[in-house]
Amino acid sequence: IIPHGTDTMGFTSAALSFMLRNLSGPVICVGAQRSSDRPSSDAIMNLLASTRLCVESDLGEVVVLMHGDTSDSYCLAHRGTKVRKMHSSRRDAFKSINAEPIARVEGQAISFLSEYRRRTNGPVEVLDKIDGNASMLYFYPGFEAEHLDLIADKVKGLVIAGTGLGHVSEEILGSVRRAIKNGVHIYITTQCLYGTVDLSVYSTGRDMIAAGAVPLGDMLPETAYVKLMWVLGQSSDPAEVRKLMELNIAGEIATRRFV
């Protein structure tokens, strides 16, 4: 059980999801939206639910566990690569994106809501090497090519969260081509969160693919960013980097689509 600040908990849960293999029990990131000195605090309930999930289930993967509603009815465990904080202050701020939560903990009852990895007899494998020489940027109207050039000159890999289906403007295509030609790994996600990237619909997207940019389906931008740093820590071979980025390692790419 890892008590964690809620603002960046999704980054940590994603990183641990890629780093840890063959878990002999769950790794649960848990936080609170209200501090423990407040009558409305969710801290104790979240911690108790995390403990119950550890002791009384066969779960064997990394999850984030937080309140499932605004009252004290139940908690939800979300897969570490598919969870996002969706509200700044509500106690049910954390949601599974393009996926169902893994489990619901209500009082003494644990109900599993989707497929999950079960705990093993170990030994746990740790692949914790990471290369932080990567960046993430959100495209917006008026984004200038020079901005991308400045970032691409300093990193090995870049995740671009495009609009809609992964859109960017024609104005930055030249920067993308130059960056990829210089060895920068560029991956595309969507800032819409729900749904998936599809660069085949419009000509700009097809030009991005032709330049060597790689779409990442419904992977969350921050999960893609964390995964890219982890992948760069595992290999410097361009083909292997792409293979690992497109491989569904820890449930980061949904096999089913949720409306």
Buried (B, 14 or more C-beta within 10 A) or exposed (E): BBBBEBEEBBBBBBBBBBBBBBBEBBBBBBBBBBEEEEEEBBBEBBBBBBBBBBEEBEBBBBBBBBBBEBEEEBBBBBBBBBBBBEEEEBBBBBBBBBBBBBBBBEEEEBEBBBEBBEBBEEEEEEEEEBBEEBBBBEBEEEBEBEEBBEBBEEBBBBBBBBBBBBBBBEEBBEBBBBBBEEEBBBBBBBBBBEBBBBBEEBEBBEBBEEBBBBBBBBBBBBBBBBBBBBBBBBBEEEEEBBEBBBEEBBBBBBEEEEE
